[in-house]
């Protein structure tokens, strides 16, 4: 039996966290969440996820800054990041891709499309290793 793939969700909106976590658990993933930006990087290091879902609009420390921190750390730099954010501006999207995110979804998002991209990213990561 294969081990469950792990997904870490960082979003300050409790409703988004709860509903997305529930859907991903039903899809067969192990899921960990964080609402506070300042705890995201340490929690990710402890959980060791296969993929990160990241909101860009978080208090104190934005998602783009978190992305930069994750990319500069040897422990986390190879974890694929998918952004799910309320920010829909082209400059925000371009900057996120420049920082290495593999996909960008604006809220409200289509869960089936997100799930498809999550699965593709995890398969690609496993082939790269």
N, C-alpha and C positions, 0 to 999 in steps of 0.2 A: 504494500500500500504506500502510495507516495505521500510525502509530507506536505501539509498545507502551505501554500505560498502566503507570505506576510506582506501586508500593506499598512503603511503609516499614513494617517490623515491629519493634516494640520489646518485647522479652520477655527476662527473665533466664534462662529455662529453655531450654537448648540443644536439647533434644528437640523442644519446641514450635516453636522457630525453624526448625530443620532440616526438620521434616515440613511445616509450613505453607508455608515458602518453596518446597519441592519441589512441593507441590500447586498453588500459585499460578503458578509458572513453567510447569508443565504446562498450566495454564489460559490461558497466553499473556501473563502479566504480567512486567515487569521488576521484580525484588525486591531490596531492600537491607535489611539487618538490623542491629540493635544489641542487645547484652546489657547494657551498662552505661548506667544512666540518665543519668549526667553527660555522655555524648557524644551523646545522642539529638537535642537541638535543633540542634547544629551540623551533625550528619550529615544531618538533614532539610533544613536550609538548602542544603547542597551538592547533595543528590540531587534536590530539588524534586519530591516525589511527588504523585500525583493523590489519594492516600488514605493514611491512617496507621492501622495496627492497633496498639493499645496495651494492654499489660498494666498493671494497677494495682499489683500487688505486685512492686515492684522495690527492691533494696537502695539505701540512701542517699537516693534521691529517688523518691517515689511517683508513680504514673501520674497522679493527680489534680493534683499540682504541675506535672508536665510539661504536662498539658492547659492549665493556667492560663498557663504560660509561652508556649505556642504561640499561645494566643488573644490574648495581649497584644502579640505581635510582628506587625508589618505583613506581613512576608515569609511567615508561616505561618498567620495567623489564618483564612484561607479554605480551608484544607485539611481535608476531612472526616476525622473521627476515629471509628473503631469500636473499642470496648473489647472485648477478649477476656481475661477474668480469672477467677481462682478465687474472687474475692469475689462472693458471691451475696446479701449483705445488702441489704435494701430501701433503707437510708440511703445506702450506697455507690452504688447504682444511681441513686437520685434526684440525688445530688450530681454524678455524672458527667453526667447529662442537663442539669443546671443549668449545667454548665461547657461545654455545647455539643456533647457527643458525639452522633452521629447514630443510633447503635445500640449495644447492650450484649449480649454473649454471655457466658455462664458456661461455664467448662471443666468437663467435656468439652463441646465444641460440635459441631454438625452442619455439616460443611464445605459441603455443598450450599446450606444456608440462608445461611451466611456469604458464599459466593460470589455468591449472588443479591443480597444486600444491598450487597456491594462494587460490583457492576455497576450497581445502581440509583443508588448514591451518586455514582459517577463520571459517569453520564449526567446526573443532576440538576446536578452541579457544572458540567459543560460547558454546559448550557442557561442557567445563571445568569450565566456569564461574558459 
